[in-house]
Amino acid sequence: MSPLFPALAAGSPLPALRFGERSLTHAELAAAAGSLAARITDARRVAVWATPTLETAVGVVAALLAGVPAVPLNPKTGERELAHIVGDSAPSLVLAEPGAELPPALGALPRTDIETTGARAPLPPEPSDEAPALIVYTSGTTGPPKGAVLPRRAITATLDALEDAWQWTADDVLVHALPLFHVHGLILGVLGPLRRGGSVRHLGRFSTDGVACELESGATMLFGVPTMYHRIAEALPGDPRLAKALAGARLLVSGSAALPVRDHERIAAATGRTVIERYGMTETLMLCSSRWTPPDTRPSPSAGGEPRPGTVGLPLRGVELRLVDESDGIGEIQVRGPNLFTEYLNRPDATAAAFDGDWFRTGDMASLDADGCVRIVGRKATDLIKSGGYKIGAGEIENVLLDHPGVREAAVTGEPDADLGERIVAWIVPADSSSPPAPNELSAHVAAQLAPHKRPRDVRFLDALPRNDMGKVMKRALND
């Protein structure tokens, strides 16, 4: 079997990980993770207390080297949800940074502290492609979180497809501040650079100053979620240093939720760089992305896949995608390919329900542009509104609302309506809380830009939108 991390196997002396002032080369990481792997090789599964630290990266790599499935745990998870995850996944032990205080839900588990040093030794034999690598728990919006079992082949297929789409090489230096218990920050943001033989610099906590500093000092790529890019867009007019740093980046990538068109446009105007969006989910890893091309070249219109606000590009290499139950040009995305998860742990019923034959039902609704690029409408359950006989995507209304100068943040949902079936509700965080725009002004703004039937029938003002740890708006919380 070829190694998951060739640079670790080769003992490369090049930088691999940096968290603040602490760093490891690929050779040093191989020694630290290899030493820990030897200590946990008999474990059935291991939980990893996934703080944004060097220790978390070492712990996950050690589990992967040992061939022991790792369960990343969100340190902010509440006691009830954490107890469910621990009970469901039944890890043999928990890996944590020395000195970390663990909650009572982990109290019964043996603990192994993660050290960031170790003696160089031969790495364990490579497990099979189908061996479980990670068990990542979903957000649990429709019930208790489910553990998606991700085999090694899903990780390699996704990371190698992104190498193709983004021309990702060992020369790239990635900067991000994403949490390490999720696909975006852990698999893409840590395992991605390690597989390429490059390096990652983790900020610990996101700040525009931190981004500018790292891009000025050699980082070539930035990964973030829309909340982060929104803060960047807000800061750019008064921060020429940030604009210059972003202009020098090779690749800016946004994911985990749709980036509003307004923020796309503000960043492009200030930096000359287009933010690339990609699309994926826990069960499938990455499915689609715009392709990276050098700034001085432009793909022909027929090539497809060029970055374009509102789309997530083309299916990645190896991914098959189809739209089912289409009407009005919109259908549910179903996918198949080597990037898919194996099963929901202990949930054969949920696993069976998630598939249509060998096609995975994503629950996301989309349309296809003329060149085949995928345009996400939103979640079937929360972002597709059926009002007055029309299928309406919440995202396009949100983008128009964000164009209004009186709107800082916006979310759109549907609520039952005796006449329309569903009525459109806009949830608004005003730019000036002391003087919010009039509801009828916002409704008229949408009707003028889109169509009268897409205007909000209700406008409700909030101090802030409820978001999860990845920056996604929790629309079910709004409706509840």
GIRALIN-V897087 format. One record per residue. N is the residue number from 1. D_FIRST is the distance of its C-alpha to the first C-alpha in Angstrom with 2 decimals. Layout:
N/D_FIRST
N/D_FIRST
This chain:
1/0.00
2/3.79
3/6.36
4/8.87
5/11.57
6/11.31
7/15.00
8/14.76
9/12.25
10/14.73
11/17.69
12/19.46
13/23.19
14/23.72
15/24.91
16/22.54
17/24.81
18/28.58
19/30.76
20/34.39
21/35.00
22/31.89
23/28.72
24/25.49
25/23.56
26/19.77
27/20.20
28/22.69
29/20.60
30/17.70
31/20.44
32/22.12
33/19.21
34/17.59
35/21.02
36/21.44
37/18.04
38/19.25
39/22.45
40/21.16
41/18.31
42/20.74
43/21.88
44/21.74
45/21.85
46/23.15
47/25.66
48/25.70
49/29.20
50/28.28
51/30.99
52/30.66
53/29.80
54/27.41
55/26.88
56/25.54
57/22.79
58/21.92
59/22.06
60/19.75
61/17.09
62/17.57
63/17.11
64/13.84
65/12.60
66/14.18
67/12.80
68/16.50
69/17.87
70/20.26
71/23.61
72/25.18
73/28.96
74/31.56
75/34.13
76/36.88
77/36.32
78/39.50
79/39.91
80/40.10
81/36.94
82/35.03
83/36.26
84/35.02
85/31.48
86/31.34
87/32.90
88/30.65
89/27.28
90/28.47
91/26.40
92/26.62
93/27.54
94/28.07
95/26.78
96/29.47
97/30.86
98/33.52
99/36.91
100/35.85
101/38.25
102/36.59
103/38.57
104/39.96
105/37.40
106/34.82
107/37.38
108/36.31
109/32.69
110/31.75
111/31.07
112/28.75
113/29.68
114/27.04
115/27.60
116/26.59
117/26.59
118/24.74
119/24.12
120/21.19
121/18.85
122/15.30
123/12.99
124/11.64
125/8.30
126/5.95
127/7.51
128/7.10
129/8.16
130/11.62
131/12.06
132/15.16
133/14.90
134/18.54
135/21.82
136/24.18
137/27.77
138/29.82
139/33.23
140/35.14
141/37.78
142/38.44
143/38.25
144/36.23
145/32.83
146/29.98
147/26.48
148/23.95
149/20.60
150/17.90
151/14.34
152/11.38
153/11.32
154/14.99
155/14.61
156/12.23
157/14.44
158/17.55
159/16.87
160/15.78
161/18.84
162/21.00
163/19.88
164/21.29
165/24.39
166/25.35
167/24.18
168/22.51
169/21.60
170/21.14
171/24.93
172/25.57
173/27.03
174/27.22
175/30.16
176/30.70
177/32.41
178/30.63
179/30.17
180/26.81
181/26.91
182/26.30
183/23.84
184/25.82
185/26.12
186/22.94
187/20.11
188/21.73
189/23.81
190/21.61
191/17.91
192/18.69
193/20.08
194/17.43
195/14.63
196/17.00
197/17.86
198/21.38
199/23.58
200/25.46
201/29.03
202/30.08
203/33.83
204/34.18
205/37.00
206/37.53
207/40.44
208/41.44
209/42.36
210/38.91
211/37.35
212/39.87
213/39.35
214/35.56
215/35.85
216/38.64
217/36.56
218/33.54
219/31.61
220/30.79
221/29.69
222/31.31
223/30.03
224/32.74
225/34.37
226/37.72
227/39.76
228/38.50
229/39.17
230/42.57
231/43.45
232/42.41
233/44.60
234/47.47
235/47.23
236/46.94
237/50.67
238/51.67
239/48.72
240/48.51
241/46.02
242/43.53
243/44.21
244/43.61
245/40.35
246/38.98
247/40.25
248/38.11
249/34.82
250/32.35
251/31.21
252/32.85
253/31.01
254/32.64
255/31.21
256/31.67
257/35.10
258/37.17
259/38.65
260/42.37
261/43.62
262/46.23
263/43.70
264/41.73
265/45.00
266/46.18
267/43.00
268/42.92
269/46.63
270/46.38
271/43.23
272/42.67
273/39.10
274/38.00
275/35.86
276/32.86
277/32.32
278/29.21
279/29.01
280/26.71
281/26.91
282/25.18
283/24.10
284/22.85
285/21.86
286/23.06
287/24.80
288/27.17
289/28.21
290/30.69
291/29.26
292/29.96
293/32.12
294/33.89
295/37.26
296/39.26
297/37.86
298/38.45
299/36.66
300/39.02
301/40.26
302/38.61
303/35.11
304/34.75
305/32.56
306/34.80
307/35.44
308/38.43
309/39.87
310/39.66
311/36.54
312/32.81
313/31.93
314/29.89
315/26.92
316/23.64
317/21.31
318/19.93
319/22.65
320/25.49
321/28.70
322/32.08
323/35.36
324/37.12
325/40.75
326/41.83
327/45.38
328/46.92
329/43.68
330/41.74
331/39.18
332/36.45
333/32.93
334/30.42
335/26.79
336/23.68
337/20.17
338/16.54
339/17.93
340/19.98
341/20.07
342/19.75
343/23.19
344/25.95
345/25.71
346/28.52
347/30.02
348/29.51
349/32.77
350/31.72
351/28.34
352/30.29
353/32.87
354/30.39
355/29.29
356/31.33
357/29.41
358/25.91
359/27.48
360/27.49
361/31.02
362/30.96
363/34.68
364/35.08
365/37.73
366/37.55
367/39.13
368/37.87
369/39.59
370/40.67
371/37.61
372/35.20
373/34.68
374/34.45
375/37.37
376/36.90
377/40.14
378/38.98
379/38.20
380/39.84
381/41.42
382/42.75
383/42.77
384/44.12
385/47.86
386/50.00
387/53.50
388/56.50
389/54.47
390/52.07
391/48.34
392/48.10
393/45.07
394/45.67
395/43.72
396/46.17
397/49.10
398/47.47
399/46.96
400/50.64
401/51.83
402/49.95
403/51.92
404/55.12
405/56.27
406/57.20
407/53.70
408/51.08
409/48.63
410/48.71
411/47.10
412/48.26
413/48.20
414/50.06
415/52.52
416/54.39
417/57.59
418/60.23
419/61.10
420/57.91
421/55.33
422/53.58
423/55.09
424/53.25
425/53.31
426/52.59
427/51.72
428/52.74
429/52.47
430/55.35
431/55.31
432/58.59
433/58.97
434/62.72
435/63.18
436/60.63
437/61.06
438/63.09
439/61.13
440/63.04
441/62.24
442/58.49
443/58.87
444/60.91
445/58.36
446/55.62
447/58.00
448/58.97
449/55.41
450/53.87
451/56.21
452/58.78
453/56.85
454/53.95
455/56.20
456/55.78
457/58.47
458/58.00
459/57.17
460/56.40
461/56.11
462/53.83
463/53.36
464/49.56
465/47.00
466/44.85
467/41.25
468/38.07
469/35.85
470/34.10
471/37.50
472/37.75
473/41.27
474/41.61
475/43.87
476/44.27
477/45.85
478/48.28
479/49.31
480/49.65
